[in-house]
Amino acid sequence: MKRQVLFVFGNQACVPGDPLLAAKELDCETMVMGRTIPCGLPADLVDRFEKVNLSESDNVVDMVRSFHRFRPVHAMVGYDDQAVPVVARIAEELGLPGNPVDSADAARDKVLMKKRFKTAGLPISPFHLAAEEEDAIAWANRIGYPVVVKPVRGSASQGVIRANCESELRQAYRRLRRIVRNQGLDTGSRSDAEQLIEGYIDGDEYSVELLIQEGEPHIICEFEK
């Protein structure tokens, strides 16, 4: 029986077929889970596709557990940050290598992430989980402008908006709520009225891509944004 690799794709994933082609070259079967088969992924590289809602992680884990009983999963690959907590839970359930669930949750949720950073003593901008628009206005008026609003979960800077004054913040907050609703962004069981607001830090911005292997980070690339 061939070894099987499970690929879990978030709603915003758009990838070439290289990862699945590599699995095929290793004589592995491929199983794909996601809302749809991602754009750019040749269907002939997919042996099995299961449509799932990654926001319902318990249901996804149950499905994989049942499937694993008669067709074992030997490895997993996740794409898009939405898939990170789900893949961590599947790995824990099946006893496969993966990220710790609490770390995966913190990596996915900006509020949890910032609380972790603050507890660790890392320098970060001031932040606040606003209950609604007026709460965000009151907080921004206390710390001063400019500020940045962003969804509590998400990627690719979607919904991240700078506001230089109160009127801009009101406009940005309402726009962000529409983005969250219209795009169906994961809120972590919060209402769409609850959004993250941060103080703005001026300066250069860099992105660092890492691969974590057995707990050790390895830098793949870094670039100025």
Phi and psi restraints in degrees (value plus and minus 20) as a CYANA .aco file:
   2 LYS   PHI     -88.3   -48.3
   2 LYS   PSI     130.2   170.2
   3 ARG   PHI     -92.6   -52.6
   3 ARG   PSI     129.9   169.9
   4 GLN   PHI    -140.4  -100.4
   4 GLN   PSI     114.7   154.7
   5 VAL   PHI    -131.8   -91.8
   5 VAL   PSI     109.5   149.5
   6 LEU   PHI    -118.4   -78.4
   6 LEU   PSI     105.2   145.2
   7 PHE   PHI    -128.8   -88.8
   7 PHE   PSI     105.9   145.9
   8 VAL   PHI    -134.8   -94.8
   8 VAL   PSI     100.5   140.5
   9 PHE   PHI    -133.6   -93.6
   9 PHE   PSI     108.9   148.9
  10 GLY   PHI     -93.1   -53.1
  10 GLY   PSI     152.6   192.6
  11 ASN   PHI     -85.9   -45.9
  11 ASN   PSI     -43.5    -3.5
  12 GLN   PHI    -122.5   -82.5
  12 GLN   PSI     -13.2    26.8
  13 ALA   PHI     -92.3   -52.3
  13 ALA   PSI     115.3   155.3
  14 CYS   PHI    -164.1  -124.1
  14 CYS   PSI      83.2   123.2
  15 VAL   PHI    -150.7  -110.7
  15 VAL   PSI     135.2   175.2
  16 PRO   PHI     -94.5   -54.5
  16 PRO   PSI     155.3   195.3
  17 GLY   PHI    -104.1   -64.1
  17 GLY   PSI     -15.5    24.5
  18 ASP   PHI     -73.0   -33.0
  18 ASP   PSI     -67.9   -27.9
  19 PRO   PHI     -80.9   -40.9
  19 PRO   PSI     -63.1   -23.1
  20 LEU   PHI     -91.6   -51.6
  20 LEU   PSI     -53.6   -13.6
  21 LEU   PHI     -83.0   -43.0
  21 LEU   PSI     -59.8   -19.8
  22 ALA   PHI     -82.1   -42.1
  22 ALA   PSI     -60.6   -20.6
  23 ALA   PHI     -83.1   -43.1
  23 ALA   PSI     -60.5   -20.5
  24 LYS   PHI     -84.7   -44.7
  24 LYS   PSI     -59.5   -19.5
  25 GLU   PHI     -86.0   -46.0
  25 GLU   PSI     -43.0    -3.0
  26 LEU   PHI    -110.0   -70.0
  26 LEU   PSI     -11.1    28.9
  27 ASP   PHI      42.6    82.6
  27 ASP   PSI      20.6    60.6
  28 CYS   PHI    -126.7   -86.7
  28 CYS   PSI     132.0   172.0
  29 GLU   PHI    -105.5   -65.5
  29 GLU   PSI     133.1   173.1
  30 THR   PHI    -140.9  -100.9
  30 THR   PSI     112.0   152.0
  31 MET   PHI    -140.7  -100.7
  31 MET   PSI     110.5   150.5
  32 VAL   PHI    -136.7   -96.7
  32 VAL   PSI     114.9   154.9
  33 MET   PHI    -143.8  -103.8
  33 MET   PSI     120.0   160.0
  34 GLY   PHI     148.4   188.4
  34 GLY   PSI     159.4   199.4
  35 ARG   PHI     -87.2   -47.2
  35 ARG   PSI     -59.5   -19.5
  36 THR   PHI    -166.7  -126.7
  36 THR   PSI     148.5   188.5
  37 ILE   PHI     -89.9   -49.9
  37 ILE   PSI     105.2   145.2
  38 PRO   PHI     -78.6   -38.6
  38 PRO   PSI     129.9   169.9
  39 CYS   PHI     -82.5   -42.5
  39 CYS   PSI     125.8   165.8
  40 GLY   PHI      64.8   104.8
  40 GLY   PSI     -20.3    19.7
  41 LEU   PHI    -125.2   -85.2
  41 LEU   PSI      92.2   132.2
  42 PRO   PHI     -81.0   -41.0
  42 PRO   PSI     109.0   149.0
  43 ALA   PHI     -83.5   -43.5
  43 ALA   PSI     -47.0    -7.0
  44 ASP   PHI     -92.6   -52.6
  44 ASP   PSI     -27.3    12.7
  45 LEU   PHI    -111.3   -71.3
  45 LEU   PSI     -24.1    15.9
  46 VAL   PHI    -124.6   -84.6
  46 VAL   PSI      96.3   136.3
  47 ASP   PHI    -100.4   -60.4
  47 ASP   PSI     -52.5   -12.5
  48 ARG   PHI    -169.0  -129.0
  48 ARG   PSI     115.6   155.6
  49 PHE   PHI    -144.1  -104.1
  49 PHE   PSI     112.2   152.2
  50 GLU   PHI    -143.1  -103.1
  50 GLU   PSI     102.0   142.0
  51 LYS   PHI     -99.4   -59.4
  51 LYS   PSI     104.6   144.6
  52 VAL   PHI    -159.2  -119.2
  52 VAL   PSI     139.9   179.9
  53 ASN   PHI    -124.5   -84.5
  53 ASN   PSI      87.5   127.5
  54 LEU   PHI     -87.3   -47.3
  54 LEU   PSI     -35.4     4.6
  55 SER   PHI     -91.1   -51.1
  55 SER   PSI     -37.7     2.3
  56 GLU   PHI    -124.4   -84.4
  56 GLU   PSI      49.5    89.5
  57 SER   PHI     -81.9   -41.9
  57 SER   PSI     -55.8   -15.8
  58 ASP   PHI     -82.4   -42.4
  58 ASP   PSI     -60.4   -20.4
  59 ASN   PHI     -86.1   -46.1
  59 ASN   PSI     -58.2   -18.2
  60 VAL   PHI     -85.1   -45.1
  60 VAL   PSI     -64.4   -24.4
  61 VAL   PHI     -82.0   -42.0
  61 VAL   PSI     -61.9   -21.9
  62 ASP   PHI     -80.5   -40.5
  62 ASP   PSI     -61.9   -21.9
  63 MET   PHI     -83.3   -43.3
  63 MET   PSI     -65.1   -25.1
  64 VAL   PHI     -86.5   -46.5
  64 VAL   PSI     -59.3   -19.3
  65 ARG   PHI     -79.6   -39.6
  65 ARG   PSI     -65.3   -25.3
  66 SER   PHI     -84.8   -44.8
  66 SER   PSI     -62.9   -22.9
  67 PHE   PHI     -86.0   -46.0
  67 PHE   PSI     -57.8   -17.8
  68 HIS   PHI     -83.4   -43.4
  68 HIS   PSI     -46.6    -6.6
  69 ARG   PHI     -82.7   -42.7
  69 ARG   PSI     -57.6   -17.6
  70 PHE   PHI    -131.7   -91.7
  70 PHE   PSI     -30.9     9.1
  71 ARG   PHI    -163.3  -123.3
  71 ARG   PSI      65.6   105.6
  72 PRO   PHI     -76.8   -36.8
  72 PRO   PSI     121.6   161.6
  73 VAL   PHI    -115.3   -75.3
  73 VAL   PSI     107.5   147.5
  74 HIS   PHI    -121.8   -81.8
  74 HIS   PSI     -42.4    -2.4
  75 ALA   PHI    -180.0  -140.0
  75 ALA   PSI     140.4   180.4
  76 MET   PHI    -156.0  -116.0
  76 MET   PSI     129.1   169.1
  77 VAL   PHI    -154.2  -114.2
  77 VAL   PSI     110.3   150.3
  78 GLY   PHI    -133.6   -93.6
  78 GLY   PSI     123.4   163.4
  79 TYR   PHI    -148.1  -108.1
  79 TYR   PSI     119.6   159.6
  80 ASP   PHI      59.8    99.8
  80 ASP   PSI     121.0   161.0
  81 ASP   PHI     -83.9   -43.9
  81 ASP   PSI     -41.8    -1.8
  82 GLN   PHI     -81.7   -41.7
  82 GLN   PSI     -49.9    -9.9
  83 ALA   PHI    -100.5   -60.5
  83 ALA   PSI     -37.9     2.1
  84 VAL   PHI     -77.8   -37.8
  84 VAL   PSI     -73.2   -33.2
  85 PRO   PHI     -85.4   -45.4
  85 PRO   PSI     -53.4   -13.4
  86 VAL   PHI     -87.7   -47.7
  86 VAL   PSI     -65.7   -25.7
  87 VAL   PHI     -82.4   -42.4
  87 VAL   PSI     -58.6   -18.6
  88 ALA   PHI     -81.7   -41.7
  88 ALA   PSI     -60.1   -20.1
  89 ARG   PHI     -89.8   -49.8
  89 ARG   PSI     -58.4   -18.4
  90 ILE   PHI     -84.7   -44.7
  90 ILE   PSI     -64.1   -24.1
  91 ALA   PHI     -80.4   -40.4
  91 ALA   PSI     -62.9   -22.9
  92 GLU   PHI     -83.4   -43.4
  92 GLU   PSI     -62.4   -22.4
  93 GLU   PHI     -84.5   -44.5
  93 GLU   PSI     -60.3   -20.3
  94 LEU   PHI    -112.4   -72.4
  94 LEU   PSI     -24.8    15.2
  95 GLY   PHI      52.3    92.3
  95 GLY   PSI      10.9    50.9
  96 LEU   PHI    -121.6   -81.6
  96 LEU   PSI     139.4   179.4
  97 PRO   PHI     -79.0   -39.0
  97 PRO   PSI     118.6   158.6
  98 GLY   PHI    -197.9  -157.9
  98 GLY   PSI     156.9   196.9
  99 ASN   PHI     -97.7   -57.7
  99 ASN   PSI     126.5   166.5
 100 PRO   PHI     -78.3   -38.3
 100 PRO   PSI     123.0   163.0
 101 VAL   PHI     -81.0   -41.0
 101 VAL   PSI     -63.5   -23.5
 102 ASP   PHI     -86.1   -46.1
 102 ASP   PSI     -54.0   -14.0
 103 SER   PHI     -89.9   -49.9
 103 SER   PSI     -59.3   -19.3
 104 ALA   PHI     -84.3   -44.3
 104 ALA   PSI     -60.3   -20.3
 105 ASP   PHI     -83.6   -43.6
 105 ASP   PSI     -62.2   -22.2
 106 ALA   PHI     -88.7   -48.7
 106 ALA   PSI     -53.5   -13.5
 107 ALA   PHI     -88.9   -48.9
 107 ALA   PSI     -50.0   -10.0
 108 ARG   PHI    -103.2   -63.2
 108 ARG   PSI     -54.9   -14.9
 109 ASP   PHI    -123.9   -83.9
 109 ASP   PSI      96.7   136.7
 110 LYS   PHI     -84.0   -44.0
 110 LYS   PSI     -52.9   -12.9
 111 VAL   PHI     -88.4   -48.4
 111 VAL   PSI     -68.0   -28.0
 112 LEU   PHI     -81.3   -41.3
 112 LEU   PSI     -60.9   -20.9
 113 MET   PHI     -79.4   -39.4
 113 MET   PSI     -67.6   -27.6
 114 LYS   PHI     -87.0   -47.0
 114 LYS   PSI     -54.9   -14.9
 115 LYS   PHI     -84.1   -44.1
 115 LYS   PSI     -59.7   -19.7
 116 ARG   PHI     -82.6   -42.6
 116 ARG   PSI     -65.5   -25.5
 117 PHE   PHI     -80.1   -40.1
 117 PHE   PSI     -64.1   -24.1
 118 LYS   PHI     -83.6   -43.6
 118 LYS   PSI     -62.7   -22.7
 119 THR   PHI     -83.2   -43.2
 119 THR   PSI     -54.5   -14.5
 120 ALA   PHI    -100.0   -60.0
 120 ALA   PSI     -24.2    15.8
 121 GLY   PHI      59.9    99.9
 121 GLY   PSI      -1.2    38.8
 122 LEU   PHI    -100.1   -60.1
 122 LEU   PSI     123.5   163.5
 123 PRO   PHI     -92.6   -52.6
 123 PRO   PSI     102.7   142.7
 124 ILE   PHI    -159.1  -119.1
 124 ILE   PSI     142.9   182.9
 125 SER   PHI     -91.9   -51.9
 125 SER   PSI     133.5   173.5
 126 PRO   PHI     -81.1   -41.1
 126 PRO   PSI     126.2   166.2
 127 PHE   PHI    -166.0  -126.0
 127 PHE   PSI     142.8   182.8
 128 HIS   PHI    -176.9  -136.9
 128 HIS   PSI     113.2   153.2
 129 LEU   PHI    -106.2   -66.2
 129 LEU   PSI      81.4   121.4
 130 ALA   PHI     -95.8   -55.8
 130 ALA   PSI     115.5   155.5
 131 ALA   PHI     -93.4   -53.4
 131 ALA   PSI     -50.8   -10.8
 132 GLU   PHI    -189.0  -149.0
 132 GLU   PSI    -195.6  -155.6
 133 GLU   PHI     -78.2   -38.2
 133 GLU   PSI     -67.4   -27.4
 134 GLU   PHI     -84.8   -44.8
 134 GLU   PSI     -53.5   -13.5
 135 ASP   PHI     -85.5   -45.5
 135 ASP   PSI     -60.8   -20.8
 136 ALA   PHI     -83.8   -43.8
 136 ALA   PSI     -61.6   -21.6
 137 ILE   PHI     -82.7   -42.7
 137 ILE   PSI     -64.9   -24.9
 138 ALA   PHI     -82.8   -42.8
 138 ALA   PSI     -60.4   -20.4
 139 TRP   PHI     -87.9   -47.9
 139 TRP   PSI     -64.7   -24.7
 140 ALA   PHI     -84.0   -44.0
 140 ALA   PSI     -57.6   -17.6
 141 ASN   PHI     -85.7   -45.7
 141 ASN   PSI     -46.5    -6.5
 142 ARG   PHI     -97.5   -57.5
 142 ARG   PSI     -63.4   -23.4
 143 ILE   PHI    -111.9   -71.9
 143 ILE   PSI     -39.8     0.2
 144 GLY   PHI      78.3   118.3
 144 GLY   PSI     139.4   179.4
 145 TYR   PHI    -120.9   -80.9
 145 TYR   PSI     141.3   181.3
 146 PRO   PHI     -97.0   -57.0
 146 PRO   PSI     141.7   181.7
 147 VAL   PHI    -152.1  -112.1
 147 VAL   PSI     150.7   190.7
 148 VAL   PHI    -149.6  -109.6
 148 VAL   PSI     113.5   153.5
 149 VAL   PHI    -127.8   -87.8
 149 VAL   PSI     128.5   168.5
 150 LYS   PHI    -177.0  -137.0
 150 LYS   PSI     134.9   174.9
 151 PRO   PHI     -88.0   -48.0
 151 PRO   PSI     132.2   172.2
 152 VAL   PHI     -86.9   -46.9
 152 VAL   PSI     -45.5    -5.5
 153 ARG   PHI    -157.7  -117.7
 153 ARG   PSI     134.5   174.5
 154 GLY   PHI     124.0   164.0
 154 GLY   PSI     156.7   196.7
 155 SER   PHI    -167.2  -127.2
 155 SER   PSI     155.7   195.7
 156 ALA   PHI      38.7    78.7
 156 ALA   PSI       8.3    48.3
 157 SER   PHI      41.4    81.4
 157 SER   PSI      -1.0    39.0
 158 GLN   PHI     -85.7   -45.7
 158 GLN   PSI     103.8   143.8
 159 GLY   PHI      61.4   101.4
 159 GLY   PSI     -15.9    24.1
 160 VAL   PHI    -104.9   -64.9
 160 VAL   PSI      96.4   136.4
 161 ILE   PHI    -154.5  -114.5
 161 ILE   PSI     113.5   153.5
 162 ARG   PHI    -109.8   -69.8
 162 ARG   PSI     122.0   162.0
 163 ALA   PHI    -149.5  -109.5
 163 ALA   PSI     110.3   150.3
 164 ASN   PHI    -118.1   -78.1
 164 ASN   PSI     -27.9    12.1
 165 CYS   PHI    -180.2  -140.2
 165 CYS   PSI     156.2   196.2
 166 GLU   PHI     -82.4   -42.4
 166 GLU   PSI     -63.5   -23.5
 167 SER   PHI     -83.5   -43.5
 167 SER   PSI     -59.1   -19.1
 168 GLU   PHI     -87.2   -47.2
 168 GLU   PSI     -55.7   -15.7
 169 LEU   PHI     -86.6   -46.6
 169 LEU   PSI     -61.8   -21.8
 170 ARG   PHI     -80.2   -40.2
 170 ARG   PSI     -65.1   -25.1
 171 GLN   PHI     -83.7   -43.7
 171 GLN   PSI     -64.1   -24.1
 172 ALA   PHI     -85.5   -45.5
 172 ALA   PSI     -59.9   -19.9
 173 TYR   PHI     -85.5   -45.5
 173 TYR   PSI     -62.7   -22.7
 174 ARG   PHI     -87.4   -47.4
 174 ARG   PSI     -59.3   -19.3
 175 ARG   PHI     -84.3   -44.3
 175 ARG   PSI     -61.5   -21.5
 176 LEU   PHI     -81.5   -41.5
 176 LEU   PSI     -62.6   -22.6
 177 ARG   PHI     -80.9   -40.9
 177 ARG   PSI     -59.0   -19.0
 178 ARG   PHI     -85.0   -45.0
 178 ARG   PSI     -61.4   -21.4
 179 ILE   PHI     -80.7   -40.7
 179 ILE   PSI     -65.5   -25.5
 180 VAL   PHI     -81.0   -41.0
 180 VAL   PSI     -64.0   -24.0
 181 ARG   PHI     -90.4   -50.4
 181 ARG   PSI     -70.4   -30.4
 182 ASN   PHI     -88.5   -48.5
 182 ASN   PSI     -54.0   -14.0
 183 GLN   PHI    -111.9   -71.9
 183 GLN   PSI     -23.6    16.4
 184 GLY   PHI      43.4    83.4
 184 GLY   PSI      17.9    57.9
 185 LEU   PHI     -87.9   -47.9
 185 LEU   PSI     123.3   163.3
 186 ASP   PHI     -85.9   -45.9
 186 ASP   PSI     112.2   152.2
 187 THR   PHI    -131.1   -91.1
 187 THR   PSI     -18.2    21.8
 188 GLY   PHI      44.1    84.1
 188 GLY   PSI      21.4    61.4
 189 SER   PHI      49.0    89.0
 189 SER   PSI      -9.3    30.7
 190 ARG   PHI    -110.7   -70.7
 190 ARG   PSI     144.1   184.1
 191 SER   PHI     -99.8   -59.8
 191 SER   PSI     142.6   182.6
 192 ASP   PHI     -92.2   -52.2
 192 ASP   PSI     -27.7    12.3
 193 ALA   PHI     -95.0   -55.0
 193 ALA   PSI     -43.7    -3.7
 194 GLU   PHI    -108.1   -68.1
 194 GLU   PSI      97.1   137.1
 195 GLN   PHI    -156.3  -116.3
 195 GLN   PSI     138.9   178.9
 196 LEU   PHI    -108.6   -68.6
 196 LEU   PSI     115.9   155.9
 197 ILE   PHI    -147.5  -107.5
 197 ILE   PSI     118.5   158.5
 198 GLU   PHI    -154.5  -114.5
 198 GLU   PSI     136.6   176.6
 199 GLY   PHI     -92.0   -52.0
 199 GLY   PSI     128.5   168.5
 200 TYR   PHI    -112.2   -72.2
 200 TYR   PSI     113.2   153.2
 201 ILE   PHI    -133.3   -93.3
 201 ILE   PSI      98.2   138.2
 202 ASP   PHI    -100.4   -60.4
 202 ASP   PSI     127.6   167.6
 203 GLY   PHI     123.1   163.1
 203 GLY   PSI    -197.5  -157.5
 204 ASP   PHI     -90.1   -50.1
 204 ASP   PSI     129.1   169.1
 205 GLU   PHI    -144.3  -104.3
 205 GLU   PSI     112.0   152.0
 206 TYR   PHI    -146.3  -106.3
 206 TYR   PSI     130.2   170.2
 207 SER   PHI    -136.9   -96.9
 207 SER   PSI     114.1   154.1
 208 VAL   PHI    -143.1  -103.1
 208 VAL   PSI     101.3   141.3
 209 GLU   PHI    -116.4   -76.4
 209 GLU   PSI     109.1   149.1
 210 LEU   PHI    -143.5  -103.5
 210 LEU   PSI     130.8   170.8
 211 LEU   PHI    -137.7   -97.7
 211 LEU   PSI     103.2   143.2
 212 ILE   PHI    -116.4   -76.4
 212 ILE   PSI      99.8   139.8
 213 GLN   PHI    -145.0  -105.0
 213 GLN   PSI      95.0   135.0
 214 GLU   PHI      33.1    73.1
 214 GLU   PSI      21.7    61.7
 215 GLY   PHI      63.8   103.8
 215 GLY   PSI     -23.2    16.8
 216 GLU   PHI    -126.5   -86.5
 216 GLU   PSI     107.1   147.1
 217 PRO   PHI    -100.8   -60.8
 217 PRO   PSI     119.4   159.4
 218 HIS   PHI    -146.8  -106.8
 218 HIS   PSI     101.6   141.6
 219 ILE   PHI     -93.8   -53.8
 219 ILE   PSI     104.5   144.5
 220 ILE   PHI    -111.1   -71.1
 220 ILE   PSI     -66.1   -26.1
 221 CYS   PHI    -182.1  -142.1
 221 CYS   PSI     140.4   180.4
 222 GLU   PHI    -162.0  -122.0
 222 GLU   PSI     122.5   162.5
 223 PHE   PHI    -171.1  -131.1
 223 PHE   PSI     134.5   174.5
 224 GLU   PHI    -104.6   -64.6
 224 GLU   PSI     113.7   153.7
